[in-house]
Amino acid sequence: MKITVIGAGSIGLLYAARLSLAGEDVGALVRTRRHAEALREDGIMLKTHEGEFAVPIEAAALEDAGNGSGRGNAMEPRWFILSVKQTALDAPLLGRLALLAGPQDAMLCLQNGIGHMERLNQSLPDVALYAGVTSEGAMREDARTVIHTGLGELHYGAANEAASASRAAKLRGMWQKAADKAGIAAFLSNDMENRIYRKLLLNAVINPLTALYGIRNGELPSHPQAGKLMEALHEETAAILARAGLALDGSERARLLEVCRLTAGNVSSMLADIRAGRRSEVDSINGAVASLAGTLGVDAPLNQAAAAMVKALEP
């Protein structure tokens, strides 16, 4: 089975390197030809507590992929790992994905926030789509180097009818074996809505506040101003998501503090985007929470404010 990782952020590089080291047939699709050439020439540099590993990788630019490989072609089934940010899921990329993946393929989608699976399903109705949530700790050091900062788990579940069909079972089993070989703790879940909401709750607090205050994850709880906002933003977001169906169990605040501790040295993706002069995912995180609150008939002043302030820092 061919595994293709789309996107070369921290999680994309991490999974591509680990799967390749396990002997899987792995390729990467990235945004630019220059980046693809660099990966082909130098490979991925994976840094772990066990040492540093130079991992050869087959790479190509997204604009060069899919030409002539239409959805109807009979070919070996492929497992795609879509690790781009929500901000990248525009019409051109969705069109490119429709050229790349067909009814014989599956796609694991690892985006933060909510709303993306509906758009993906509209563009790829015949592809077996799986929503995924990972707690792996990873930090990209440069275009080809990723630091594995902490072990985590991947939970994924069927996100459309194609993924629930019997024809998807064999490909899903092949993926599970590949993940097991690579040491990726992957679990098929029937409770993805709760898992997505739980990660959204963490992202809606950690990402905007670290971006606004320019601090790493571990600095957030003890920061004199950000720490207070953390409590209030967490309370507001938890209440909204509970109203939407999240089953709260009382451990949410402790989990938030634990994630800050476990990823203490990490620069959140939103802070990295602001520093790099890129658009962030705040619309699909805090903006999405505020939109969800509106549909439920409740207010979300802190999420609205967080979204507006982060967007004010964007180019």
Protein Blocks (a to p, Z undefined) as FASTA:
>chain_A
ZZddedjdfklmmmmmmmmmnopacddddfbfklmmmmmmnopadddfkbccdddddddd
fklgoihpafklccdddddddfbdfklmcfklmmmmmmmpcfkbccddfbehehjlmmmm
mmmmmbccdddddfbdcddfblmbccdfbdcddddddfbfklmpmklmmmmmmmmmmmmm
nopacdddfklmmmmmmmmmmmmmmmmmmmmnopafklmmmpmklmmmmmmmmmmmmmmm
mmnopacehlmmmmmmmmmmmmmmpccfklmmmmnopacfklmmmmmmmmmmmmnopacf
klmmmmmmmmmmpZZ
